[in-house]
């Protein structure tokens, strides 16, 4: 349920959610012409802030939209919003659109960006999901060719996620031209013969910040790692398959398309890497 008294940030002001309003002509509403980021916060400590801000810059550059703030300014604003929330572990969402203008596809000159931020409790996986794994479905990846940009034009991802919801699953794992790409709101990694294999970051997948963290803790834990293209056949016959994202951290898949996957329980490599990821996270002072 929405809390109208929750403090959010809109265009230079911290205001109650119920008092935050934008024009119906905002290009984020009309065209989905904007980008966003989600920064996980543990114990009021942002996780990998520089990497999230670098990805924000990449997305802004990709749609040719100027960044309204420096990295230092974003850092101050994000931390200020975080301390205004009554909960310590947060998923802080920020969005930048091309602003308000008459409806015309061309970029409007001289229009200030719309900047919005809100923060909600961080919806981490339950203990049961960690211990038993989760269900996914598979689908052909039919989204656009710039999945590396974290844009607000998310209808392709929305439709993919709904396939999972319809099947009482948590995610849709996608393949394009016979190769694994990602899931509707997560990156995907597999394990074969004790080696973690991750699809390379390119224009067909989102460069996940948690994906990078998972690769780091995998290396640090002494687990062999390969970053390369993964065929559909390799993925579907893998010893383990994982999801990674800001809100899932790293999570094992135990059911695929309605049938048990890889024994139907999280595997030993997942358990080792999950423990390493927990130790890698920031903790409240």
C-alpha positions as CSV (number, residue, x, y, z in Angstrom):
1,X,0.0,0.0,0.0
2,X,1.3,3.5,-0.9
3,X,2.2,5.7,2.0
4,X,1.3,9.3,1.0
5,X,3.6,10.6,3.8
6,X,6.7,8.8,2.6
7,X,9.5,11.3,1.7
8,X,10.6,11.3,-1.9
9,X,12.8,13.6,-4.0
10,X,11.4,15.5,-7.0
11,X,13.3,18.2,-9.0
12,X,15.3,19.6,-6.1
13,X,12.9,19.1,-3.2
14,X,12.3,16.4,-0.6
15,X,8.5,16.2,-0.4
16,X,5.8,13.8,0.8
17,X,4.8,11.2,-1.9
18,X,1.2,12.5,-1.8
19,X,2.5,16.0,-2.8
20,X,4.8,14.9,-5.6
21,X,3.4,15.6,-9.0
22,X,4.6,15.9,-12.6
23,X,3.0,17.0,-15.9
24,X,1.2,14.5,-18.0
25,X,3.4,15.8,-20.8
26,X,6.5,14.6,-19.2
27,X,8.4,12.5,-21.8
28,X,8.9,9.8,-19.3
29,X,5.1,9.3,-19.3
30,X,4.5,9.9,-23.0
31,X,7.4,8.0,-24.5
32,X,9.2,6.2,-21.7
33,X,12.0,8.6,-22.6
34,X,14.2,8.3,-19.5
35,X,16.6,6.0,-17.5
36,X,16.6,4.7,-14.0
37,X,18.8,3.0,-11.4
38,X,18.1,0.9,-8.3
39,X,20.7,1.2,-5.5
40,X,20.5,-1.4,-2.8
41,X,21.2,0.0,0.7
42,X,22.1,-2.2,3.7
43,X,22.0,-0.7,7.1
44,X,21.7,2.7,5.5
45,X,25.0,2.0,3.6
46,X,24.7,2.1,-0.2
47,X,26.1,-0.9,-2.0
48,X,28.5,-0.2,-4.8
49,X,27.4,3.4,-5.3
50,X,30.2,4.3,-7.8
51,X,29.3,1.4,-10.0
52,X,25.6,2.3,-10.0
53,X,26.3,5.9,-10.8
54,X,28.7,4.8,-13.6
55,X,25.9,2.6,-15.1
56,X,23.5,5.6,-14.8
57,X,25.9,7.6,-16.8
58,X,26.2,4.9,-19.4
59,X,22.4,4.8,-19.8
60,X,22.1,8.6,-20.0
61,X,24.8,8.7,-22.7
62,X,23.0,5.9,-24.5
63,X,19.9,8.0,-24.9
64,X,21.8,11.3,-25.4
65,X,20.5,12.9,-22.2
66,X,22.7,15.1,-20.0
67,X,23.4,14.0,-16.4
68,X,21.7,16.6,-14.1
69,X,24.1,15.9,-11.3
70,X,27.8,15.1,-10.7
71,X,28.6,11.8,-9.0
72,X,29.3,13.7,-5.8
73,X,25.9,15.4,-5.9
74,X,24.1,12.2,-6.6
75,X,25.9,10.6,-3.6
76,X,24.8,13.4,-1.3
77,X,21.1,13.3,-2.5
78,X,20.9,9.5,-2.3
79,X,22.3,9.4,1.2
80,X,20.0,12.2,2.3
81,X,16.9,10.5,1.0
82,X,18.0,7.2,2.6
83,X,18.3,8.7,6.1
84,X,14.8,10.1,5.8
85,X,13.3,6.6,5.6
86,X,12.2,4.7,8.7
87,X,13.8,1.4,7.5
88,X,17.5,0.6,7.2
89,X,17.7,-1.8,4.3
90,X,16.4,-0.1,1.2
91,X,15.9,-0.3,-2.6
92,X,16.5,3.3,-3.6
93,X,15.0,4.1,-7.1
94,X,16.1,7.1,-9.1
95,X,14.8,8.2,-12.5
96,X,15.8,10.9,-15.0
97,X,13.6,11.8,-17.9
98,X,14.0,14.2,-20.8
99,X,11.4,16.5,-19.1
100,X,8.2,18.2,-20.0
101,X,7.5,19.4,-23.6
102,X,4.8,19.3,-26.3
103,X,4.4,15.8,-27.8
104,X,7.0,15.5,-30.6
105,X,9.4,12.6,-31.1
106,X,12.4,14.9,-31.6
107,X,14.4,16.0,-28.5
108,X,13.0,19.2,-27.1
109,X,15.8,21.9,-26.9
110,X,16.4,23.7,-23.6
111,X,14.1,21.5,-21.4
112,X,15.2,20.6,-17.9
113,X,15.3,17.0,-16.9
114,X,12.8,15.5,-14.5
115,X,14.6,13.9,-11.6
116,X,12.7,11.7,-9.2
117,X,13.9,9.4,-6.4
118,X,12.1,7.2,-3.9
119,X,13.2,4.5,-1.4
120,X,11.3,1.4,-0.3
121,X,12.2,-1.5,2.0
122,X,14.6,-3.9,0.2
123,X,12.6,-7.0,-0.8
124,X,15.3,-9.7,-0.4
125,X,14.7,-13.4,-1.0
126,X,13.1,-15.3,1.9
127,X,15.1,-17.9,3.7
128,X,12.9,-20.6,2.1
129,X,13.8,-19.3,-1.4
130,X,17.5,-19.3,-0.5
131,X,17.4,-22.8,0.9
132,X,15.1,-24.5,-1.6
133,X,15.6,-22.4,-4.8
134,X,13.0,-20.8,-7.0
135,X,11.0,-21.6,-10.1
136,X,11.5,-20.0,-13.5
137,X,10.1,-20.3,-17.0
138,X,11.9,-19.8,-20.3
139,X,11.1,-17.7,-23.4
140,X,12.6,-16.3,-26.5
141,X,14.1,-12.9,-26.0
142,X,12.2,-10.5,-28.3
143,X,13.2,-7.2,-26.7
144,X,15.0,-4.4,-28.5
145,X,18.8,-4.4,-29.2
146,X,20.0,-2.0,-26.5
147,X,19.3,-4.0,-23.3
148,X,22.5,-2.6,-21.9
149,X,20.6,0.7,-21.3
150,X,18.5,0.8,-18.1
151,X,15.7,2.8,-19.6
152,X,12.2,3.3,-18.3
153,X,10.8,1.8,-21.6
154,X,10.3,-1.6,-20.0
155,X,7.2,-3.1,-21.6
156,X,9.3,-5.9,-23.1
157,X,10.6,-6.8,-19.7
158,X,7.1,-6.4,-18.2
159,X,5.6,-8.9,-20.6
160,X,8.4,-11.3,-19.9
161,X,8.0,-11.0,-16.2
162,X,4.2,-11.6,-16.5
163,X,4.9,-14.9,-18.2
164,X,6.6,-16.0,-15.0
165,X,3.8,-14.6,-12.8
166,X,1.2,-16.5,-14.9
167,X,3.2,-19.7,-14.2
168,X,3.6,-19.0,-10.5
169,X,7.3,-18.6,-11.0
170,X,9.7,-15.7,-10.0
171,X,11.4,-15.1,-13.3
172,X,11.6,-15.7,-17.1
173,X,15.0,-16.8,-18.4
174,X,15.5,-15.7,-21.9
175,X,17.4,-16.9,-25.0
176,X,18.1,-15.1,-28.2
177,X,19.3,-16.9,-31.4
178,X,20.2,-20.0,-29.3
179,X,22.1,-18.3,-26.6
180,X,21.3,-17.3,-23.0
181,X,20.9,-13.6,-22.4
182,X,19.3,-12.7,-19.1
183,X,16.0,-12.8,-17.2
184,X,13.2,-10.2,-17.2
185,X,14.7,-8.4,-14.2
186,X,17.9,-10.4,-13.3
187,X,21.1,-11.6,-14.8
188,X,21.6,-15.4,-15.2
189,X,24.6,-17.5,-14.5
190,X,25.2,-21.3,-14.8
191,X,27.5,-23.9,-13.2
192,X,29.0,-26.7,-15.3
193,X,31.5,-29.1,-13.8
194,X,32.2,-26.9,-10.8
195,X,32.9,-23.8,-13.0
196,X,30.6,-20.8,-12.9
197,X,29.9,-19.6,-16.5
198,X,28.4,-16.1,-17.1
199,X,27.3,-14.5,-20.4
200,X,29.5,-11.6,-21.4
201,X,28.2,-8.1,-20.9
202,X,27.1,-6.7,-24.3
203,X,24.2,-4.8,-25.8
204,X,21.9,-7.7,-25.3
205,X,22.0,-7.8,-21.5
206,X,22.0,-5.3,-18.7
207,X,25.4,-4.8,-17.1
208,X,24.3,-5.9,-13.7
209,X,26.1,-4.4,-10.7
210,X,25.2,-7.5,-8.6
211,X,26.3,-9.6,-11.5
212,X,29.8,-8.0,-11.2
213,X,29.7,-8.5,-7.4
214,X,28.8,-12.2,-7.9
215,X,31.7,-12.7,-10.2
216,X,34.1,-11.0,-7.7
217,X,33.0,-13.1,-4.8
218,X,33.1,-16.2,-7.0
219,X,36.8,-15.5,-7.8
220,X,37.6,-14.6,-4.2
221,X,36.0,-17.9,-3.0
222,X,38.4,-19.8,-5.3
223,X,35.6,-21.1,-7.6
224,X,36.6,-21.4,-11.3
225,X,34.9,-18.8,-13.5
226,X,34.4,-18.3,-17.3
227,X,32.8,-15.3,-19.0
228,X,31.6,-16.4,-22.4
229,X,28.5,-17.0,-24.5
230,X,26.3,-19.8,-23.1
231,X,24.2,-21.9,-25.5
232,X,20.6,-22.8,-24.7
233,X,21.7,-26.5,-24.5
234,X,24.4,-25.7,-22.0
235,X,22.1,-23.7,-19.9
236,X,19.3,-26.3,-19.9
237,X,21.7,-29.1,-19.0
238,X,23.7,-27.1,-16.4
239,X,24.5,-28.5,-13.0
240,X,23.2,-25.2,-11.5
241,X,21.6,-22.0,-12.7
242,X,21.4,-18.8,-10.7
243,X,19.7,-15.4,-10.8
244,X,21.4,-12.2,-9.7
245,X,20.0,-8.8,-9.1
246,X,19.9,-6.0,-6.5
247,X,16.8,-7.4,-4.9
248,X,17.6,-11.2,-5.4
249,X,21.3,-10.9,-4.6
250,X,22.2,-14.4,-5.9
251,X,19.5,-17.0,-5.9
252,X,19.4,-20.6,-7.2
253,X,16.9,-22.0,-9.7
254,X,15.4,-25.3,-8.6
255,X,12.5,-25.6,-11.1
256,X,12.4,-24.7,-14.8
257,X,9.3,-24.7,-17.0
258,X,7.3,-26.7,-14.4
259,X,9.9,-29.5,-13.9
260,X,12.6,-29.9,-11.3
261,X,16.0,-28.5,-12.4
262,X,19.4,-29.8,-11.5
263,X,18.1,-32.1,-8.8
264,X,15.4,-29.6,-7.7
265,X,17.6,-28.1,-4.9
266,X,20.3,-25.4,-4.8
267,X,23.7,-26.9,-5.5
268,X,27.0,-26.8,-3.6
269,X,28.6,-24.1,-5.7
270,X,25.6,-21.8,-5.1
271,X,25.8,-22.3,-1.3
272,X,29.5,-21.4,-1.3
273,X,29.0,-18.3,-3.4
274,X,25.9,-17.2,-1.5
275,X,27.8,-17.3,1.8
276,X,30.6,-15.3,0.3
277,X,28.1,-12.8,-1.1
278,X,26.6,-12.3,2.4
279,X,30.1,-11.6,3.8
280,X,30.7,-9.1,0.9
281,X,27.7,-6.9,1.7
282,X,28.0,-3.8,3.8
283,X,26.7,-4.1,7.3
284,X,25.3,-1.6,9.7
285,X,27.9,0.0,12.0
